[in-house]
Amino acid sequence: MIEQCSLEGPVELSVENDRLVISPGRRLRQGWAEAFRNAGPAGQDELLLEPMQATEFDREEWKW
């Protein structure tokens, strides 16, 4: 079936509406570069959470 559809390389299998769908495999990280460009420049990043203070556990019990 893969050859009949002229698919080369890896393929993805999925089930949609009780049907088996065979589609060309996506490259790893496909579309990431465009998503990063669309996210805007990194200079506008802001922290959403305040830094957390160390707890007694952090200071006395935690070991790496």
LUMLUMDREN-2810 file (N, C-alpha, C; in Angstrom, 1 decimal):
<atoms>
<atom><aa>M</aa><ch>A</ch><at>N</at><xx>0.8</xx><yy>-1.2</yy><zz>0.0</zz></atom>
<atom><aa>M</aa><ch>A</ch><at>CA</at><xx>0.0</xx><yy>0.0</yy><zz>0.0</zz></atom>
<atom><aa>M</aa><ch>A</ch><at>C</at><xx>0.9</xx><yy>1.3</yy><zz>0.0</zz></atom>
<atom><aa>I</aa><ch>A</ch><at>N</at><xx>2.0</xx><yy>1.2</yy><zz>0.8</zz></atom>
<atom><aa>I</aa><ch>A</ch><at>CA</at><xx>2.8</xx><yy>2.4</yy><zz>0.8</zz></atom>
<atom><aa>I</aa><ch>A</ch><at>C</at><xx>3.4</xx><yy>2.7</yy><zz>-0.5</zz></atom>
<atom><aa>E</aa><ch>A</ch><at>N</at><xx>3.9</xx><yy>1.6</yy><zz>-1.2</zz></atom>
<atom><aa>E</aa><ch>A</ch><at>CA</at><xx>4.4</xx><yy>1.8</yy><zz>-2.6</zz></atom>
<atom><aa>E</aa><ch>A</ch><at>C</at><xx>3.4</xx><yy>2.3</yy><zz>-3.6</zz></atom>
<atom><aa>Q</aa><ch>A</ch><at>N</at><xx>2.1</xx><yy>1.8</yy><zz>-3.5</zz></atom>
<atom><aa>Q</aa><ch>A</ch><at>CA</at><xx>1.1</xx><yy>2.2</yy><zz>-4.3</zz></atom>
<atom><aa>Q</aa><ch>A</ch><at>C</at><xx>0.8</xx><yy>3.7</yy><zz>-4.2</zz></atom>
<atom><aa>C</aa><ch>A</ch><at>N</at><xx>1.0</xx><yy>4.2</yy><zz>-3.0</zz></atom>
<atom><aa>C</aa><ch>A</ch><at>CA</at><xx>0.7</xx><yy>5.6</yy><zz>-2.7</zz></atom>
<atom><aa>C</aa><ch>A</ch><at>C</at><xx>2.0</xx><yy>6.5</yy><zz>-3.0</zz></atom>
<atom><aa>S</aa><ch>A</ch><at>N</at><xx>3.0</xx><yy>5.8</yy><zz>-3.5</zz></atom>
<atom><aa>S</aa><ch>A</ch><at>CA</at><xx>4.3</xx><yy>6.5</yy><zz>-3.8</zz></atom>
<atom><aa>S</aa><ch>A</ch><at>C</at><xx>4.9</xx><yy>7.2</yy><zz>-2.6</zz></atom>
<atom><aa>L</aa><ch>A</ch><at>N</at><xx>4.7</xx><yy>6.7</yy><zz>-1.4</zz></atom>
<atom><aa>L</aa><ch>A</ch><at>CA</at><xx>5.3</xx><yy>7.2</yy><zz>-0.2</zz></atom>
<atom><aa>L</aa><ch>A</ch><at>C</at><xx>6.7</xx><yy>6.7</yy><zz>0.0</zz></atom>
<atom><aa>E</aa><ch>A</ch><at>N</at><xx>7.6</xx><yy>7.5</yy><zz>0.3</zz></atom>
<atom><aa>E</aa><ch>A</ch><at>CA</at><xx>9.0</xx><yy>7.1</yy><zz>0.5</zz></atom>
<atom><aa>E</aa><ch>A</ch><at>C</at><xx>9.4</xx><yy>7.4</yy><zz>2.0</zz></atom>
<atom><aa>G</aa><ch>A</ch><at>N</at><xx>10.3</xx><yy>6.6</yy><zz>2.5</zz></atom>
<atom><aa>G</aa><ch>A</ch><at>CA</at><xx>10.8</xx><yy>6.9</yy><zz>3.9</zz></atom>
<atom><aa>G</aa><ch>A</ch><at>C</at><xx>9.7</xx><yy>6.6</yy><zz>4.9</zz></atom>
<atom><aa>P</aa><ch>A</ch><at>N</at><xx>9.9</xx><yy>7.2</yy><zz>6.1</zz></atom>
<atom><aa>P</aa><ch>A</ch><at>CA</at><xx>9.0</xx><yy>6.8</yy><zz>7.2</zz></atom>
<atom><aa>P</aa><ch>A</ch><at>C</at><xx>7.5</xx><yy>7.3</yy><zz>6.9</zz></atom>
<atom><aa>V</aa><ch>A</ch><at>N</at><xx>6.6</xx><yy>6.6</yy><zz>7.5</zz></atom>
<atom><aa>V</aa><ch>A</ch><at>CA</at><xx>5.2</xx><yy>7.0</yy><zz>7.3</zz></atom>
<atom><aa>V</aa><ch>A</ch><at>C</at><xx>4.6</xx><yy>7.0</yy><zz>8.7</zz></atom>
<atom><aa>E</aa><ch>A</ch><at>N</at><xx>3.4</xx><yy>7.8</yy><zz>8.8</zz></atom>
<atom><aa>E</aa><ch>A</ch><at>CA</at><xx>2.7</xx><yy>7.8</yy><zz>10.1</zz></atom>
<atom><aa>E</aa><ch>A</ch><at>C</at><xx>1.4</xx><yy>7.1</yy><zz>9.9</zz></atom>
<atom><aa>L</aa><ch>A</ch><at>N</at><xx>1.0</xx><yy>6.3</yy><zz>10.9</zz></atom>
<atom><aa>L</aa><ch>A</ch><at>CA</at><xx>-0.3</xx><yy>5.6</yy><zz>10.9</zz></atom>
<atom><aa>L</aa><ch>A</ch><at>C</at><xx>-1.2</xx><yy>6.2</yy><zz>11.9</zz></atom>
<atom><aa>S</aa><ch>A</ch><at>N</at><xx>-2.4</xx><yy>6.4</yy><zz>11.6</zz></atom>
<atom><aa>S</aa><ch>A</ch><at>CA</at><xx>-3.4</xx><yy>6.9</yy><zz>12.6</zz></atom>
<atom><aa>S</aa><ch>A</ch><at>C</at><xx>-4.7</xx><yy>6.4</yy><zz>12.2</zz></atom>
<atom><aa>V</aa><ch>A</ch><at>N</at><xx>-5.6</xx><yy>6.5</yy><zz>13.2</zz></atom>
<atom><aa>V</aa><ch>A</ch><at>CA</at><xx>-7.0</xx><yy>6.0</yy><zz>13.0</zz></atom>
<atom><aa>V</aa><ch>A</ch><at>C</at><xx>-7.9</xx><yy>7.2</yy><zz>13.1</zz></atom>
<atom><aa>E</aa><ch>A</ch><at>N</at><xx>-8.7</xx><yy>7.5</yy><zz>12.0</zz></atom>
<atom><aa>E</aa><ch>A</ch><at>CA</at><xx>-9.6</xx><yy>8.6</yy><zz>12.0</zz></atom>
<atom><aa>E</aa><ch>A</ch><at>C</at><xx>-11.0</xx><yy>8.0</yy><zz>11.5</zz></atom>
<atom><aa>N</aa><ch>A</ch><at>N</at><xx>-12.0</xx><yy>8.2</yy><zz>12.3</zz></atom>
<atom><aa>N</aa><ch>A</ch><at>CA</at><xx>-13.4</xx><yy>7.8</yy><zz>12.0</zz></atom>
<atom><aa>N</aa><ch>A</ch><at>C</at><xx>-13.4</xx><yy>6.3</yy><zz>11.6</zz></atom>
<atom><aa>D</aa><ch>A</ch><at>N</at><xx>-12.7</xx><yy>5.5</yy><zz>12.4</zz></atom>
<atom><aa>D</aa><ch>A</ch><at>CA</at><xx>-12.7</xx><yy>4.0</yy><zz>12.2</zz></atom>
<atom><aa>D</aa><ch>A</ch><at>C</at><xx>-12.0</xx><yy>3.6</yy><zz>10.9</zz></atom>
<atom><aa>R</aa><ch>A</ch><at>N</at><xx>-11.1</xx><yy>4.5</yy><zz>10.4</zz></atom>
<atom><aa>R</aa><ch>A</ch><at>CA</at><xx>-10.3</xx><yy>4.2</yy><zz>9.2</zz></atom>
<atom><aa>R</aa><ch>A</ch><at>C</at><xx>-8.8</xx><yy>4.3</yy><zz>9.6</zz></atom>
<atom><aa>L</aa><ch>A</ch><at>N</at><xx>-8.0</xx><yy>3.4</yy><zz>9.0</zz></atom>
<atom><aa>L</aa><ch>A</ch><at>CA</at><xx>-6.6</xx><yy>3.5</yy><zz>9.1</zz></atom>
<atom><aa>L</aa><ch>A</ch><at>C</at><xx>-6.1</xx><yy>4.5</yy><zz>8.0</zz></atom>
<atom><aa>V</aa><ch>A</ch><at>N</at><xx>-5.3</xx><yy>5.5</yy><zz>8.5</zz></atom>
<atom><aa>V</aa><ch>A</ch><at>CA</at><xx>-4.8</xx><yy>6.5</yy><zz>7.6</zz></atom>
<atom><aa>V</aa><ch>A</ch><at>C</at><xx>-3.3</xx><yy>6.4</yy><zz>7.6</zz></atom>
<atom><aa>I</aa><ch>A</ch><at>N</at><xx>-2.7</xx><yy>6.3</yy><zz>6.4</zz></atom>
<atom><aa>I</aa><ch>A</ch><at>CA</at><xx>-1.3</xx><yy>6.3</yy><zz>6.2</zz></atom>
<atom><aa>I</aa><ch>A</ch><at>C</at><xx>-0.8</xx><yy>7.6</yy><zz>5.5</zz></atom>
<atom><aa>S</aa><ch>A</ch><at>N</at><xx>0.1</xx><yy>8.3</yy><zz>6.2</zz></atom>
<atom><aa>S</aa><ch>A</ch><at>CA</at><xx>0.5</xx><yy>9.6</yy><zz>5.6</zz></atom>
<atom><aa>S</aa><ch>A</ch><at>C</at><xx>2.0</xx><yy>9.7</yy><zz>5.7</zz></atom>
<atom><aa>P</aa><ch>A</ch><at>N</at><xx>2.6</xx><yy>10.5</yy><zz>4.9</zz></atom>
<atom><aa>P</aa><ch>A</ch><at>CA</at><xx>4.1</xx><yy>10.7</yy><zz>4.9</zz></atom>
<atom><aa>P</aa><ch>A</ch><at>C</at><xx>4.5</xx><yy>11.1</yy><zz>6.3</zz></atom>
<atom><aa>G</aa><ch>A</ch><at>N</at><xx>5.6</xx><yy>10.5</yy><zz>6.8</zz></atom>
<atom><aa>G</aa><ch>A</ch><at>CA</at><xx>6.1</xx><yy>10.9</yy><zz>8.1</zz></atom>
<atom><aa>G</aa><ch>A</ch><at>C</at><xx>6.7</xx><yy>12.3</yy><zz>8.1</zz></atom>
<atom><aa>R</aa><ch>A</ch><at>N</at><xx>6.5</xx><yy>13.0</yy><zz>9.2</zz></atom>
<atom><aa>R</aa><ch>A</ch><at>CA</at><xx>7.0</xx><yy>14.3</yy><zz>9.4</zz></atom>
<atom><aa>R</aa><ch>A</ch><at>C</at><xx>8.5</xx><yy>14.3</yy><zz>9.8</zz></atom>
<atom><aa>R</aa><ch>A</ch><at>N</at><xx>9.3</xx><yy>15.3</yy><zz>9.4</zz></atom>
<atom><aa>R</aa><ch>A</ch><at>CA</at><xx>10.6</xx><yy>15.4</yy><zz>9.9</zz></atom>
<atom><aa>R</aa><ch>A</ch><at>C</at><xx>10.6</xx><yy>15.8</yy><zz>11.3</zz></atom>
<atom><aa>L</aa><ch>A</ch><at>N</at><xx>11.6</xx><yy>15.4</yy><zz>12.1</zz></atom>
<atom><aa>L</aa><ch>A</ch><at>CA</at><xx>11.7</xx><yy>15.8</yy><zz>13.5</zz></atom>
<atom><aa>L</aa><ch>A</ch><at>C</at><xx>11.8</xx><yy>17.4</yy><zz>13.5</zz></atom>
<atom><aa>R</aa><ch>A</ch><at>N</at><xx>11.1</xx><yy>18.0</yy><zz>14.4</zz></atom>
<atom><aa>R</aa><ch>A</ch><at>CA</at><xx>11.1</xx><yy>19.4</yy><zz>14.6</zz></atom>
<atom><aa>R</aa><ch>A</ch><at>C</at><xx>10.6</xx><yy>20.2</yy><zz>13.4</zz></atom>
<atom><aa>Q</aa><ch>A</ch><at>N</at><xx>9.8</xx><yy>19.5</yy><zz>12.6</zz></atom>
<atom><aa>Q</aa><ch>A</ch><at>CA</at><xx>9.2</xx><yy>20.2</yy><zz>11.4</zz></atom>
<atom><aa>Q</aa><ch>A</ch><at>C</at><xx>8.3</xx><yy>21.3</yy><zz>11.8</zz></atom>
<atom><aa>G</aa><ch>A</ch><at>N</at><xx>8.6</xx><yy>22.5</yy><zz>11.3</zz></atom>
<atom><aa>G</aa><ch>A</ch><at>CA</at><xx>7.8</xx><yy>23.7</yy><zz>11.6</zz></atom>
<atom><aa>G</aa><ch>A</ch><at>C</at><xx>8.2</xx><yy>24.5</yy><zz>12.8</zz></atom>
<atom><aa>W</aa><ch>A</ch><at>N</at><xx>9.2</xx><yy>24.0</yy><zz>13.5</zz></atom>
<atom><aa>W</aa><ch>A</ch><at>CA</at><xx>9.7</xx><yy>24.7</yy><zz>14.7</zz></atom>
<atom><aa>W</aa><ch>A</ch><at>C</at><xx>10.3</xx><yy>26.0</yy><zz>14.3</zz></atom>
<atom><aa>A</aa><ch>A</ch><at>N</at><xx>11.1</xx><yy>26.1</yy><zz>13.3</zz></atom>
<atom><aa>A</aa><ch>A</ch><at>CA</at><xx>11.8</xx><yy>27.4</yy><zz>12.9</zz></atom>
<atom><aa>A</aa><ch>A</ch><at>C</at><xx>10.7</xx><yy>28.5</yy><zz>12.7</zz></atom>
<atom><aa>E</aa><ch>A</ch><at>N</at><xx>9.7</xx><yy>28.1</yy><zz>11.9</zz></atom>
<atom><aa>E</aa><ch>A</ch><at>CA</at><xx>8.6</xx><yy>29.1</yy><zz>11.7</zz></atom>
<atom><aa>E</aa><ch>A</ch><at>C</at><xx>7.9</xx><yy>29.5</yy><zz>12.9</zz></atom>
<atom><aa>A</aa><ch>A</ch><at>N</at><xx>7.6</xx><yy>28.6</yy><zz>13.8</zz></atom>
<atom><aa>A</aa><ch>A</ch><at>CA</at><xx>7.0</xx><yy>28.9</yy><zz>15.1</zz></atom>
<atom><aa>A</aa><ch>A</ch><at>C</at><xx>7.8</xx><yy>29.8</yy><zz>15.9</zz></atom>
<atom><aa>F</aa><ch>A</ch><at>N</at><xx>9.1</xx><yy>29.6</yy><zz>16.0</zz></atom>
<atom><aa>F</aa><ch>A</ch><at>CA</at><xx>10.0</xx><yy>30.5</yy><zz>16.7</zz></atom>
<atom><aa>F</aa><ch>A</ch><at>C</at><xx>10.0</xx><yy>31.9</yy><zz>16.1</zz></atom>
<atom><aa>R</aa><ch>A</ch><at>N</at><xx>10.0</xx><yy>32.0</yy><zz>14.8</zz></atom>
<atom><aa>R</aa><ch>A</ch><at>CA</at><xx>10.0</xx><yy>33.3</yy><zz>14.2</zz></atom>
<atom><aa>R</aa><ch>A</ch><at>C</at><xx>8.7</xx><yy>34.0</yy><zz>14.5</zz></atom>
<atom><aa>N</aa><ch>A</ch><at>N</at><xx>7.6</xx><yy>33.3</yy><zz>14.4</zz></atom>
<atom><aa>N</aa><ch>A</ch><at>CA</at><xx>6.3</xx><yy>33.9</yy><zz>14.7</zz></atom>
<atom><aa>N</aa><ch>A</ch><at>C</at><xx>6.1</xx><yy>34.3</yy><zz>16.2</zz></atom>
<atom><aa>A</aa><ch>A</ch><at>N</at><xx>6.9</xx><yy>33.7</yy><zz>17.1</zz></atom>
<atom><aa>A</aa><ch>A</ch><at>CA</at><xx>6.8</xx><yy>34.0</yy><zz>18.5</zz></atom>
<atom><aa>A</aa><ch>A</ch><at>C</at><xx>7.3</xx><yy>35.4</yy><zz>18.8</zz></atom>
<atom><aa>G</aa><ch>A</ch><at>N</at><xx>8.1</xx><yy>36.0</yy><zz>17.9</zz></atom>
<atom><aa>G</aa><ch>A</ch><at>CA</at><xx>8.6</xx><yy>37.3</yy><zz>18.2</zz></atom>
<atom><aa>G</aa><ch>A</ch><at>C</at><xx>10.0</xx><yy>37.3</yy><zz>18.8</zz></atom>
<atom><aa>P</aa><ch>A</ch><at>N</at><xx>10.6</xx><yy>38.4</yy><zz>18.9</zz></atom>
<atom><aa>P</aa><ch>A</ch><at>CA</at><xx>12.0</xx><yy>38.5</yy><zz>19.4</zz></atom>
<atom><aa>P</aa><ch>A</ch><at>C</at><xx>12.1</xx><yy>38.1</yy><zz>20.9</zz></atom>
<atom><aa>A</aa><ch>A</ch><at>N</at><xx>13.2</xx><yy>37.5</yy><zz>21.3</zz></atom>
<atom><aa>A</aa><ch>A</ch><at>CA</at><xx>13.4</xx><yy>37.0</yy><zz>22.6</zz></atom>
<atom><aa>A</aa><ch>A</ch><at>C</at><xx>13.5</xx><yy>38.2</yy><zz>23.6</zz></atom>
<atom><aa>G</aa><ch>A</ch><at>N</at><xx>13.8</xx><yy>39.4</yy><zz>23.2</zz></atom>
<atom><aa>G</aa><ch>A</ch><at>CA</at><xx>14.0</xx><yy>40.5</yy><zz>24.1</zz></atom>
<atom><aa>G</aa><ch>A</ch><at>C</at><xx>12.8</xx><yy>40.9</yy><zz>24.8</zz></atom>
<atom><aa>Q</aa><ch>A</ch><at>N</at><xx>11.6</xx><yy>40.4</yy><zz>24.4</zz></atom>
<atom><aa>Q</aa><ch>A</ch><at>CA</at><xx>10.4</xx><yy>40.8</yy><zz>25.1</zz></atom>
<atom><aa>Q</aa><ch>A</ch><at>C</at><xx>9.9</xx><yy>39.8</yy><zz>26.1</zz></atom>
<atom><aa>D</aa><ch>A</ch><at>N</at><xx>10.7</xx><yy>38.8</yy><zz>26.3</zz></atom>
<atom><aa>D</aa><ch>A</ch><at>CA</at><xx>10.3</xx><yy>37.8</yy><zz>27.3</zz></atom>
<atom><aa>D</aa><ch>A</ch><at>C</at><xx>10.3</xx><yy>38.4</yy><zz>28.7</zz></atom>
<atom><aa>E</aa><ch>A</ch><at>N</at><xx>9.3</xx><yy>38.0</yy><zz>29.5</zz></atom>
<atom><aa>E</aa><ch>A</ch><at>CA</at><xx>9.1</xx><yy>38.4</yy><zz>30.9</zz></atom>
<atom><aa>E</aa><ch>A</ch><at>C</at><xx>8.9</xx><yy>37.2</yy><zz>31.7</zz></atom>
<atom><aa>L</aa><ch>A</ch><at>N</at><xx>9.3</xx><yy>37.2</yy><zz>33.0</zz></atom>
<atom><aa>L</aa><ch>A</ch><at>CA</at><xx>9.0</xx><yy>36.2</yy><zz>33.9</zz></atom>
<atom><aa>L</aa><ch>A</ch><at>C</at><xx>7.6</xx><yy>36.3</yy><zz>34.3</zz></atom>
<atom><aa>L</aa><ch>A</ch><at>N</at><xx>6.9</xx><yy>35.1</yy><zz>34.3</zz></atom>
<atom><aa>L</aa><ch>A</ch><at>CA</at><xx>5.5</xx><yy>35.1</yy><zz>34.7</zz></atom>
<atom><aa>L</aa><ch>A</ch><at>C</at><xx>5.3</xx><yy>34.8</yy><zz>36.2</zz></atom>
<atom><aa>L</aa><ch>A</ch><at>N</at><xx>6.3</xx><yy>34.3</yy><zz>36.8</zz></atom>
<atom><aa>L</aa><ch>A</ch><at>CA</at><xx>6.3</xx><yy>33.9</yy><zz>38.2</zz></atom>
<atom><aa>L</aa><ch>A</ch><at>C</at><xx>7.4</xx><yy>34.6</yy><zz>38.9</zz></atom>
<atom><aa>E</aa><ch>A</ch><at>N</at><xx>7.1</xx><yy>34.9</yy><zz>40.2</zz></atom>
<atom><aa>E</aa><ch>A</ch><at>CA</at><xx>8.1</xx><yy>35.5</yy><zz>41.0</zz></atom>
<atom><aa>E</aa><ch>A</ch><at>C</at><xx>9.1</xx><yy>34.4</yy><zz>41.4</zz></atom>
<atom><aa>P</aa><ch>A</ch><at>N</at><xx>10.4</xx><yy>34.7</yy><zz>41.6</zz></atom>
<atom><aa>P</aa><ch>A</ch><at>CA</at><xx>11.3</xx><yy>33.7</yy><zz>42.1</zz></atom>
<atom><aa>P</aa><ch>A</ch><at>C</at><xx>10.9</xx><yy>33.2</yy><zz>43.4</zz></atom>
<atom><aa>M</aa><ch>A</ch><at>N</at><xx>11.1</xx><yy>31.9</yy><zz>43.6</zz></atom>
<atom><aa>M</aa><ch>A</ch><at>CA</at><xx>10.7</xx><yy>31.2</yy><zz>44.9</zz></atom>
<atom><aa>M</aa><ch>A</ch><at>C</at><xx>11.8</xx><yy>31.3</yy><zz>45.9</zz></atom>
<atom><aa>Q</aa><ch>A</ch><at>N</at><xx>11.5</xx><yy>31.6</yy><zz>47.1</zz></atom>
<atom><aa>Q</aa><ch>A</ch><at>CA</at><xx>12.5</xx><yy>31.6</yy><zz>48.2</zz></atom>
<atom><aa>Q</aa><ch>A</ch><at>C</at><xx>12.8</xx><yy>30.1</yy><zz>48.5</zz></atom>
<atom><aa>A</aa><ch>A</ch><at>N</at><xx>14.1</xx><yy>29.9</yy><zz>48.9</zz></atom>
<atom><aa>A</aa><ch>A</ch><at>CA</at><xx>14.5</xx><yy>28.6</yy><zz>49.4</zz></atom>
<atom><aa>A</aa><ch>A</ch><at>C</at><xx>13.8</xx><yy>28.2</yy><zz>50.7</zz></atom>
<atom><aa>T</aa><ch>A</ch><at>N</at><xx>13.3</xx><yy>27.0</yy><zz>50.8</zz></atom>
<atom><aa>T</aa><ch>A</ch><at>CA</at><xx>12.7</xx><yy>26.5</yy><zz>52.0</zz></atom>
<atom><aa>T</aa><ch>A</ch><at>C</at><xx>13.7</xx><yy>25.9</yy><zz>52.9</zz></atom>
<atom><aa>E</aa><ch>A</ch><at>N</at><xx>13.3</xx><yy>25.5</yy><zz>54.1</zz></atom>
<atom><aa>E</aa><ch>A</ch><at>CA</at><xx>14.2</xx><yy>24.8</yy><zz>55.1</zz></atom>
<atom><aa>E</aa><ch>A</ch><at>C</at><xx>14.7</xx><yy>23.5</yy><zz>54.5</zz></atom>
<atom><aa>F</aa><ch>A</ch><at>N</at><xx>13.8</xx><yy>22.8</yy><zz>53.8</zz></atom>
<atom><aa>F</aa><ch>A</ch><at>CA</at><xx>14.2</xx><yy>21.6</yy><zz>53.1</zz></atom>
<atom><aa>F</aa><ch>A</ch><at>C</at><xx>15.4</xx><yy>21.9</yy><zz>52.1</zz></atom>
<atom><aa>D</aa><ch>A</ch><at>N</at><xx>15.2</xx><yy>22.9</yy><zz>51.3</zz></atom>
<atom><aa>D</aa><ch>A</ch><at>CA</at><xx>16.2</xx><yy>23.3</yy><zz>50.3</zz></atom>
<atom><aa>D</aa><ch>A</ch><at>C</at><xx>17.5</xx><yy>23.6</yy><zz>50.9</zz></atom>
<atom><aa>R</aa><ch>A</ch><at>N</at><xx>17.5</xx><yy>24.3</yy><zz>52.0</zz></atom>
<atom><aa>R</aa><ch>A</ch><at>CA</at><xx>18.7</xx><yy>24.8</yy><zz>52.7</zz></atom>
<atom><aa>R</aa><ch>A</ch><at>C</at><xx>19.4</xx><yy>23.6</yy><zz>53.4</zz></atom>
<atom><aa>E</aa><ch>A</ch><at>N</at><xx>18.7</xx><yy>22.7</yy><zz>54.1</zz></atom>
<atom><aa>E</aa><ch>A</ch><at>CA</at><xx>19.3</xx><yy>21.8</yy><zz>55.0</zz></atom>
<atom><aa>E</aa><ch>A</ch><at>C</at><xx>19.2</xx><yy>20.3</yy><zz>54.6</zz></atom>
<atom><aa>E</aa><ch>A</ch><at>N</at><xx>18.2</xx><yy>19.9</yy><zz>53.8</zz></atom>
<atom><aa>E</aa><ch>A</ch><at>CA</at><xx>18.1</xx><yy>18.5</yy><zz>53.5</zz></atom>
<atom><aa>E</aa><ch>A</ch><at>C</at><xx>18.4</xx><yy>18.1</yy><zz>52.1</zz></atom>
<atom><aa>W</aa><ch>A</ch><at>N</at><xx>18.2</xx><yy>19.0</yy><zz>51.2</zz></atom>
<atom><aa>W</aa><ch>A</ch><at>CA</at><xx>18.4</xx><yy>18.7</yy><zz>49.8</zz></atom>
<atom><aa>W</aa><ch>A</ch><at>C</at><xx>19.8</xx><yy>18.4</yy><zz>49.5</zz></atom>
<atom><aa>K</aa><ch>A</ch><at>N</at><xx>20.1</xx><yy>17.3</yy><zz>48.8</zz></atom>
<atom><aa>K</aa><ch>A</ch><at>CA</at><xx>21.5</xx><yy>17.0</yy><zz>48.4</zz></atom>
<atom><aa>K</aa><ch>A</ch><at>C</at><xx>21.5</xx><yy>16.6</yy><zz>46.9</zz></atom>
<atom><aa>W</aa><ch>A</ch><at>N</at><xx>22.5</xx><yy>17.1</yy><zz>46.2</zz></atom>
<atom><aa>W</aa><ch>A</ch><at>CA</at><xx>22.6</xx><yy>16.8</yy><zz>44.8</zz></atom>
<atom><aa>W</aa><ch>A</ch><at>C</at><xx>23.3</xx><yy>15.5</yy><zz>44.6</zz></atom>
</atoms>
